[in-house]
Amino acid sequence: MAVTVTLEPAGRCRWDEPVRIAVCGLAPGQPVTLRASLRDEKDALFRAHARYCADAHGQLDLERAPALGGSFAGLEPMGLLWALEPEKPFWRFLKRDVQTPFAVELEVLDGHDPDAQRLLGRAVHERDFLAPGVRREPVRAGRVRATLFLPPGPGPFPGIIDIFGVGGALLEYRASLLAGHGFATLALAYCDFEDLPKKFDTIHLDYFEEALCYMLQHTQVKGPGIGLLGISLGADICLSMASFLKNISATVSINGSGFNGNKAIYYKENSIPPLGHDLRRMKVAFSGLLDIVDIRNDIVGGCENPCMIPIEKAQGPILFIVGQDDHNWRSELYAQIASERLQAHGKEKPQIISYPGTGHYIEPPYFPMCPASLHKLLDKPVIWGGEPRAHSKAQVDAWKQILTFFTKHLGACPKL
C-alpha cells in the first residue's frame, strides 16, 4: 500500500485556520520523520521536523499522535507550522504579498532523523491570506497610503484600522485575514513606503486622522465608530488616536507601552514629550544578542508621568494584549500602569490579557515565533522574548479574543 499524506481541509485554507495532517499506508508502529518547509517571497527557507510512530493500523494522525522529538515534542497538531525556523539567522517570518499563498511542502521519511533518508510520501499544502470574495483595494487618498480589504457581500461592514510597528512599509497580512472574518480593514502605512518619509521622526496624528476620515466616509464601512488594532509602536499610535480623535469605538493594543517613547506626538495644539532612553542600559543576553528591555528611562510619577498617552480621554474600550516575556519593553508593567491611570481618572478597569512565555511579536495563529531579529533603529539583532510553544498558544487565543472584542464593540459581522 502506498504511503499517502492527507490534509483536512483538502484544498487551500487561510493561514489562521488549523489543518489536520494524517499519513496512511505505513507499517504498524513504523518510525517516521515528518518535515515541513516553505520559502517566503524573498526566497528565505523555513523548516521544521518531528519524529513520530505509526499506530497499530499503520496510520498517523497528528491530532492524536504525539511528536517524539525534533523541532517540538508532544501532541501539537499544528507544530510543523508554528515551529518553522529560518535557515537565515534573525530572519522574521512575514507575508509580504497577500495575493499569493504560502506553499508548505510536507514530507514523510522512513525512520527517525538523523537516520531518516528514504522519502515515503509528500504533499503540498497551500495557506493563503485572502478568503474567497475578499476584495483588496489600494488606497492613495490625499496623503494616506494604505490598502483596504473588504469582506464579500454588499456591506456595509464594521471597520478597523490596522497599524504595525517601527519597521515601516505596508504590511497587509493581518488586515486581509480580518476581512475574512467580516471586518472592513485598512492596513495603514506611515513611513518607508512610496512617498512617505523614510524615517519616522515625529508622530503627527493629523495623518492618522486623515485615514480615520477616509474610513468613516467610505460607503462600505459601517459607522458611527471605527476600531483600531496596533502592535508595538503601532499600538501606541492607536492609543494616541483613541485619546485625541473622535469616532473611535474600540482599541486593541498588542504589546504597546502607553507612553510616548522616543518621538514627540503632536495633534493640533497638543503634544506629548518623549520618555527617552539610555543605550547604556542595554544588556547582552546569554545568547550574545542585545537585550533592550530596560533601555527606556524610568517612569517618574507613575501613571501621571507627562510622557504617558492620556488614554483616559478615549471614548471606547481598550483591550491590552500582553506578552509577559516581551523583551522590546516591559509590556506587562506598562499595561498595569495604563490600568492605574484609567481608574485614577474614574474610568473602568480595562481588559488586560497577559500570556506567560510570550514575546513581543504576537501574530495571527500559527505564525512561527520570531525570537530575535534586526532592530531597524539600532541596526543590530535583538531578542524579542518568548518560548515557541507558549507563544504559539497565546497567538491562537489572542486572535480569538481580538475578534470577539471587535465583534462586541463594533457590531456583529455579517455571516460569511
C-alpha angles and dihedrals in degrees: 000000000000119000111245133186114216127195128198115231087036097207133050117312138185119273092241092055125088121241126206113228120197137166126205134180096056126132116261109279092000113167113231139169121222118206129191127191140167139171123223126219091276091054093251110154123228122191141182134171139182137187121235142167124223119239126248090280095053093254132126123199115180090208089064106024120077119222111247094210143305122104087354140356136219133034103333111147092183097036094112087065105038092043094056110131128196119248087213112070118250093007114150120219108240138157107227099174114038092185091075127054129236110249110216113198113211120195133184116207129188114250132003122300136285085036095040108112116138113086110227102176145340143194137185116228117197118208117186139185102218118075115214110283096016110138123217116206122180110222122213101161116153104310094338116115111187148113123245120210116199124194119235117273137050098295149161095201134191108267133228133181112212120203129182132201139271095303091089127201122093117294114188107172098095093045093048091052091048090054087057087062094053103270124126097227130191115205100207127202120199106172143016094025127111107309096350117113114282091222127042104221101156135015112235108184093200088079090055090044088057089055090048091052090049090057095044091052096046113110092219093055119086116222167198091098140015131222123231127211123183141159127209109330087000088060091053090050088052091049089050091050091049090050099049108022131069131232096041110135103179138007131199119198115195108196093331122154105218088224132098100247117187104337129065116245117221132189117165106300093347125094136171117208119228120258090218131203143239116225089200086075091063114116134203112236124221088262090060092249125124120266112204098174094116103035095104117097118259118275102244111194096019115228092003094058108135091230092063119105108248094240091164086079092062113117098207134047123280127219117201115204107194135189108208090206095048108145097185088077137325098284095170092055091046092051090052091051090049089053090050091051094050092049092044087058094049096261127135119268107266125235110262119184112190123191122202118223090019125131136202106285104066101179135175116293120300096013108141112250117256104221095176138357143155113298107223096215097042094036088218133100115264133182118252098190132230140116111248100233096043091042092052093051089048091054092054092050096041091054091053091047092050093049091047092048094051093043090053098047103032098041132264115305120237113262111261 
